[in-house]
Amino acid sequence: MTVAQTFSLNELAGLVGVTRQTVDRWLKQGCPFVEKADRDRGKEWRLSLPAVIEWREKRAVEQAIGDTSRLDIDEARRRKLLLQNWICR
């Protein structure tokens, strides 16, 4: 069994080119983590880079397509066509 490499907030921020505060904000927004920080025990956040990237990609898609919970079939087809045309540029 392979253990995935994990990174601290500062390390992850450096890897993805954002500030530590940005990663902290992501955590408050539901970003996945491997281990939660515990100041009393001297533990820092541990995050998985692939999990964070996947979470960010999923959020970007959700924000791009909007709320689909009440989407009818015609609107879904319209959005699909728009996206296909955009991709083919």
C-alpha positions in Angstrom: 0.0 0.0 0.0 1.4 3.4 -1.0 1.0 6.4 1.3 0.3 9.6 -0.7 2.6 12.5 0.0 1.0 15.3 2.0 1.9 18.9 2.3 1.5 21.7 4.9 -0.5 24.8 4.1 2.6 26.7 3.2 4.0 24.0 1.0 0.7 23.5 -0.8 0.3 27.2 -1.3 3.8 27.4 -2.9 3.1 24.4 -5.1 -0.1 25.9 -6.6 1.1 29.5 -6.6 -1.3 31.1 -4.1 -0.9 32.5 -0.6 -1.3 30.6 2.6 -4.4 32.7 3.3 -6.0 31.4 0.1 -5.5 27.8 1.1 -6.9 28.6 4.5 -10.0 30.1 2.8 -10.3 27.0 0.7 -10.3 24.9 3.8 -13.2 27.0 5.2 -15.0 26.4 1.9 -14.7 22.6 2.2 -11.4 21.8 0.6 -10.4 18.2 1.5 -7.6 17.6 3.9 -5.7 14.5 5.2 -5.1 15.8 8.7 -6.6 18.8 10.5 -4.3 21.2 12.4 -4.3 21.0 16.2 -2.2 23.7 17.9 -2.5 22.0 21.3 -0.8 18.9 19.9 1.6 20.8 17.6 0.0 19.3 14.5 -0.2 21.3 11.3 -2.6 20.8 8.4 -1.7 18.0 5.9 -3.2 18.2 2.5 -3.0 15.9 -0.6 -2.2 17.9 -3.8 -4.2 15.6 -6.1 -7.3 15.9 -3.8 -7.0 19.7 -3.6 -6.6 20.0 -7.4 -9.6 17.7 -8.0 -11.7 19.8 -5.5 -10.7 23.0 -7.2 -11.5 21.6 -10.7 -14.9 20.4 -9.5 -15.7 23.8 -7.9 -14.7 25.6 -11.2 -17.0 23.4 -13.2 -19.9 23.9 -10.7 -19.4 27.6 -10.9 -19.2 27.6 -14.7 -22.4 25.6 -15.3 -24.4 27.0 -12.3 -27.1 25.2 -10.4 -28.3 22.2 -12.4 -30.8 20.8 -9.8 -33.7 22.4 -11.6 -32.3 22.1 -15.2 -34.8 20.9 -17.9 -33.6 18.9 -20.8 -33.8 21.8 -23.3 -31.6 24.0 -21.2 -29.2 21.1 -20.6 -28.9 20.6 -24.4 -28.4 24.3 -25.0 -25.6 24.4 -22.4 -24.0 21.3 -23.9 -23.9 22.9 -27.4 -22.5 26.1 -26.0 -19.7 24.2 -24.2 -19.0 22.1 -27.3 -18.7 25.2 -29.5 -16.4 26.9 -26.9 -14.1 23.8 -26.7 -13.8 23.5 -30.5 -12.5 27.1 -30.9 
